[in-house]
Amino acid sequence: MLIVIVVTGIYNASWYLASMQDLLVYPGTVLLTKIILVIILLILIYVHNIYYGERITAAAKERNVEELKRIRKTSRKISAANLILMAVIFFLAVLMQMPP
């Protein structure tokens, strides 16, 4: 599903840009910011799910409660960052729909 969203987003971005230089002037700067934030979000999602997911599972199997608490604390911070990034990306998407 995520791949479909990214691919359709790239396709829809072509409606806003006549050339790549348009990313450096408004409203292209909004789109460029959104692209950068989506890349950061995808990296955080990967780190959160793959890296911390495996570490949480391993700590739970070993019944290492202290390690599990520490990992989950960091995992919650990444989840909060993901939520904030999604809200900002949504705001930028709405901003792009408004006339300049």
C-alpha positions in Angstrom: 0.0 0.0 0.0 2.8 2.4 0.9 4.4 1.8 -2.5 1.1 2.8 -4.3 0.9 6.0 -2.2 4.5 7.0 -3.1 4.1 6.1 -6.8 0.8 8.1 -7.1 2.4 11.0 -5.2 5.3 11.1 -7.6 2.8 11.0 -10.5 0.6 13.8 -9.0 3.7 15.9 -8.3 4.3 16.1 -12.1 1.1 18.2 -12.3 2.7 20.9 -10.1 6.1 21.1 -11.9 6.9 22.2 -15.3 10.6 21.6 -14.6 12.9 20.5 -11.7 13.9 24.2 -11.2 10.3 24.9 -10.1 11.1 23.0 -6.8 13.1 26.1 -5.8 10.3 28.6 -6.0 6.9 28.7 -4.3 4.8 26.5 -4.4 7.5 24.1 -5.5 9.3 24.7 -2.2 6.3 23.3 -0.4 6.4 20.2 -2.6 10.2 19.9 -2.0 9.7 20.1 1.7 7.0 17.5 1.6 9.3 15.1 -0.5 12.1 15.5 2.1 9.8 14.9 5.0 8.3 11.8 3.3 11.8 10.4 2.8 12.6 11.0 6.5 9.3 9.4 7.5 10.0 6.3 5.4 13.5 6.0 7.0 12.0 6.3 10.5 9.3 3.8 9.7 12.0 1.3 8.6 14.1 1.9 11.6 11.1 1.6 13.9 9.7 -1.5 12.5 12.8 -3.5 11.5 15.5 -2.5 14.0 13.4 -1.8 17.1 10.9 -4.5 16.3 13.6 -7.2 16.3 15.2 -5.8 19.4 11.9 -5.7 21.3 11.1 -9.3 20.2 14.6 -10.5 21.3 14.4 -8.8 24.7 10.9 -10.2 25.3 12.1 -13.7 24.5 15.0 -13.3 26.8 12.6 -11.9 29.5 15.0 -8.9 29.9 12.6 -6.4 31.4 15.0 -3.6 31.8 16.2 -3.8 28.2 12.7 -4.1 27.0 11.7 -0.9 28.9 14.6 1.0 27.5 14.0 -0.1 23.9 10.2 0.7 24.1 11.0 4.2 25.5 13.1 4.9 22.4 10.5 3.2 20.2 7.8 5.5 21.6 9.9 8.6 20.8 10.3 7.4 17.2 6.5 6.8 17.0 5.9 10.3 18.2 8.3 11.7 15.6 6.4 9.7 12.9 3.1 11.1 14.1 4.4 14.7 14.0 5.9 14.1 10.6 2.6 12.7 9.2 0.8 15.8 10.6 3.2 18.2 9.0 3.1 16.3 5.7 -0.7 16.4 5.8 -0.6 20.1 6.5 1.7 20.7 3.5 -0.6 18.6 1.3 -3.5 20.8 2.3 -1.4 23.9 1.7 -0.6 22.8 -1.8 -4.3 22.6 -2.6 -4.8 26.3 -1.7 -4.4 29.0 -4.3 -1.2 31.1 -4.0 
